[in-house]
Amino acid sequence: MIRPEALMNLLIDANLALMIAALAFALIEGCMRFAGYGRAYSARLRLVMAAVYVVALSPLVLFFFRTYGGGEIPGFSDLMIAQFLKGNISIHPILFDDLLSARSSAVAMVAEGRAPLLILLAFLLIGAALARLIYVAMNLFQVMSLVRGAITLRRIGRIQVMVSDRVHVPFSTRGLRRFYVVLPQDILMDAPLMKVAIGHELQHIRQRDLECEILAAVLSPLFVLNPAFWYLSQKLRGLREFACDFEYMRRSGCARVDYARSLVKVAEAAFLQAPQRTMFAFSVPFVGRSRLFSRTARSGLKTRVNVLVAGEVGKPGQMLNMGLLVVLAGMILTGTAMLQKSTGWSHDRIMMSTVVNLERLNSRNNP
């Protein structure tokens, strides 16, 4: 059976690794903007996806490196101890040791029930995670109810195009084996708009955006209070919409002005019919997110139209693209490796332990 301390440490490591990934992506994205590739949306989307993949695979990569590579990887605490022993950090040894072991001590106290404030904080985190889990479960049942109540218009392989009088924005979702594109009933009266909406949602399916959205919804309770998770989620959603828009226009030959008008038309109709309608998790809507046309949704629509007007620039060259991916992966792996707890006793750690023990003995003998 897994001990509570191990679970807490695993969750803390995952949240810290996500923070490192968000920081690394922000730095790389800033470099892309500086180099003139701020409007290379497909390339930026691949980078944020790469950041998520590297975080997910980092435990396996670090395990293989320790087993078959160079052995133990120096962590942040090891570097700090080395600097302390060299005299570059001026602090009392006992206080320094307490700072280095603060996380382990806090986790142990929570597991043993010896710190009321930390236990209260843990319960707040658990409460937020449970609230998010309930929200995600409700969204899942709502999307399933919408799909079950919709009428199938056409089947294209594993894809079902459906219509419903309970929705006001086209969206796509998926089950275990099938994909679903659900259209509002009113859109059937506008054939060009229906064509654009279906084509857009089919492009989301081609890009595997549904799988990303579902995975983010499932994992969100674990990172509900982590700003890095929401930062990366927002980046992922925004970039995938921009990439999807431009890829669909390339495939269909649809003009940017006509496509932007379609977005605004669907948005306007949805706002007039259901201004407080909530867009669900486990789905990728044609336009709108969260509470439809709250301030955030309106801002998102404005940004999307401005992006369409400005257009897209070509992706970076292969060498530059590979270089950015390597630097991004290196930053994330290095950062996550430094967060790992040391499993052995290095010479510096033995020396540090000796110094601390001598200081503790001295303080007891000379109170």
N, C-alpha and C positions, 0 to 999 in steps of 0.2 A: 504494500500500500504506500502511495506517495505521501510524504509528510507535508503538513501545511506550510512549513518553512520553504520547502522546495517549490511548491506551487506559487507562493508569494514572490520568491526570487525569480522564477521563470516569468511571471507576469511583469515584474519590474524591469527585467532585462528586455522583454519584448517592447515595452513602452519606450525605454531609453533608446533601443535600436531604431525605432520608428522616428524618434526625434533626430537622431543622427542622419537618417535617410532624408528627412525633410530639409535639414540644414544643407546637406550635400547637394540635393537637387536644386535648392534655391541658389546656391553658389554657381552651379553649372549652368542653370537657366540664365542667371545674370550674365555669365560669360557669353552665352548665345545671343542675348539681346545686344550686348556690347559689340559683338562681331557682325551684327546686322541680320541675325536669324530669329528675331523675335516673332516674326510671322510664319516661321516654319513649324506649323502646328503638328504635323504628323511626326516630325523629328522630336519635338518636345514631348509629345505623347509617348513615344517609345522610351524616352529617357525616364519619365515618371514611372512607367511600367517596369523598366529595368530596375529602378530604385526599390520598388516593392518586391520584385523577384529576388534581388540580392539579399534583402532583409529576411525573406522567407527561407532562403537557402544558406544563409550565413552559419547557422549551427552545424549543418552538414559539412560545409567547406572548412570551418575551423576544426572540426573533429578530424577530418582527413589530413589537414595540415599538421595537427599535433601528432597523429598516428604515423604518417608516412613522410612528413616534411621535416621541419626543424625542431620538433619537440615543443616545449613550453613557450607560449607567446607572452612577452612582458606586458603586464597590465598597467593601468593608470597608477594603481597603488605602488607597484614596483618602481615606476619612474619617480614617484614622489619620495619613496624611501631612499632611493639612490641619491637624490638631490639633498635630502636631509642629512645623510651620512657624509656627504661632501661639504656640509656646512652652508649650503645655499639657501636653506630654509631655517630661519631662526624662530623656534617655538619650543616650548617645554616638551620633552619626549612623551610624557604620559598624556598630555593634551593632544599631541600629534597622533599618538596611537589610538586615542578615543575617536578622533575625527575620522581616521581611516576605517575604523570598525563600527562607525555610527550606523551604517545601513544594516549590517549583520545583527547589531545589538537591538535595533528597532524591530526588525523582523522577529527576532527571538522573543522580545517582550510582548509583541502582539500575539504570537502563537501561544505564549504561556499566560496571557491575560494579566500582565503586570504593568501596563501603561494605559490608563483610562483614556487620555487624550488621543493616543495613537489608535486605540481600539475604536473610539468614536469616529475618527477619520476613516478607518477601515470599513466601518458600517456605512458611512456616507458613500464611499466608493462602491460598496456592494449594492446599496440602494439605487444609485444612479445606473449601475449596470443592469439591475433587475428592471428598472423603469424602461430603459432602452430595449431590453429583451422583450418586454410586454408590448412595447410600441411596434417592434419589428414583427412579432407574432400576429398582432392585429392587422398590420399591413399585409402580411402573407394571406391571411384568411379573406381580407377584402379583395385582393387581387384574384384569388381563387374563385370567390363568389362572382366577380365581374366576368371572368372567363366562362364559368359554368352557365351564366345567364345570357351570354352573347350568342348571336346567330352566325353560323359559319357561312361566309359568302363563297370562299374558294379555298382549295387545298393545293399547295405547291410543295410537293415532297413532304417533308416533316413540318412545313409551315402552314398554319391555318390563318387566313384573313377573315376577321370577324367584325360584326357591327353590334353596337349596344346603345340603348337609349339612356343608360346610366352614366356615361362618360361624356366629357366635353372636349377632351384633348386626345388625339391619337397616341397610342403608346404600344410598346412591345414588351413581352415577357416570355417566360419559358417554363415548361414543366420538366419532368425527368427525361422525356423523349421527344417532346414536340415544342415548337416555337409558336407564339401567338402574336398576331398584329391586330389590335382592337381599335376600331374606328368609331367616332360618334355618328349617330344616326343622321344628323343634319348634313354631314360632309358628303353623303351619297348624292346630294343634289348638285354638287360642284365637281364634275369629273376631273378637270385639271388639278384642282386642289387635292382630291383623293389620290391621284397618281403620284403627286409629290410626297404626300404623307406616307403612302405605302412604300415608295422607293426609299425614303429616308429611313424608315424603320427596318427595311430589309438590309440596308447598309449597316445599321447597328448590329444586326444579326451576323453579317459577314465579318465584322470587326471583333466579334465576341465581346461586345460591350455588355451584354446581358449577364454573362458569367462574372465579369468584373463587378457589376452592380450588386449581384446577389451575394458574392463573396464579401464585399464591403459591408453589406447589411448584416450578414451573419457574424462577422468579426466585430462589428461596431460596439456591442456591449463590453468587450474586453478593453476598448480604447475610448470609452465614451467621454472621459474627462481629459483626454490627451489632445492638445491643440494641433500637434503634428499630424495626427490621424485625419482631422477635419481639414487641415491645410492640404494634405495630399489628396484627399477625397474630392475637395473642391477643384483642385488642379486637374485631376483625372476626368471629372465630369465636364469641366469647361473645355479642355483640350479635345476630348473625344467628340464633343458636339461640333467643334470647329472642323476637326478632321473629317467627321462624317459628312458635314455640309459640303465641303469642297470636293470630297471623293464622289458623293452622289452627283454633284453638278458636272464633274468630269465624265462620269459614266453616262449620264442622261442628256448632256448638252443643254441643260436648263440654264438660262441667264441668271446672273446674280441678282439683278433687280427683281425679276419674277419670283425667284426663290425667297427673297426678303419679304416681298409682298405676301407670299403664302404664309410665312411665319406670323406676320402681323395680323393677317386675316383670321387665322386659327386662334391666335391669342385674344383678339378683340371679341370674337364670338364666344370663347370660353369665359372671358371676364364678364360679359353681359349676362350670360346664363347662370354662372356659378362663381361669383367673385371670391368666395371663401373655400372653394373646392380644394381638397388636399391631394397632391400628387403622391402616390404610394411608393414605398420602397419595393424592391423586387420588380421594378418596371423602369423602362427608359421612355420618357414622354417626348413627343415631337417638339414641344415648347413648354416652358414653365417648370418650376421645381419648388418643393416645399409647399407653402400655402400659395396657391396660384395668384399671381399679381399682387402679392404683398410687395413691400418695397424691394426685397431681394429679387423676386421674380421679374419685376419690371426692369430693375437694373441689369439683370442677366439678359433679358430680351434686347435691351438697348445695346449692350456690349456685343451681343451676337450679330445684330444688324450692322453695327459699325465695323465689325470684323469682315462681314461679307462685302461691305462697300470698299474697304481698304484692300481686300484680296489677300492671297497667300503668296509667299516667296518660296523659291525652290529649296529643297532640303540641302543640308551641308554635304560637302564631298565625303566620299567613303572614308578617307583617312581621318578627317576631322571628326566625323561621326563616331568611328571606332575609338579614337583618342578620348572623346568625351565619355563614352561608355566605360572605358578602362579606368579613367580618372574617377568617375562616379563610383564604380564598383570598388576601387581601391580605397576611397575615402570611407565608404560604408563599412567594408570589411575591417579596415584598420580601427575605426571607431568602435565597432562591436567587439573586436578582439581585446581592446584595451579595457572594456567593461567587464570582461570575464574575471571571475574570482580565481586567484592563484591556487593551484592544487598541490604545490610542492613547497619545499623550504630551500630558497636560494641562500647564497652566502650573505647577501644584504639583509634578507629577512631574519636570518639567525643573529646577525649583528644588531639589528633593530630590536629584536626580542630581548637580547642580552641587556642592551641599554635601558629598555623600559623596565625590565625586572630589577636591575640595579637601582633605578630611580624609585621604584615602589618600595624596595627593601630599605632604602635610605630614608624615605618619608615615614616609614613605620618606626625605624630606630630613632629618628629625630623629628618627632611630630612638631 
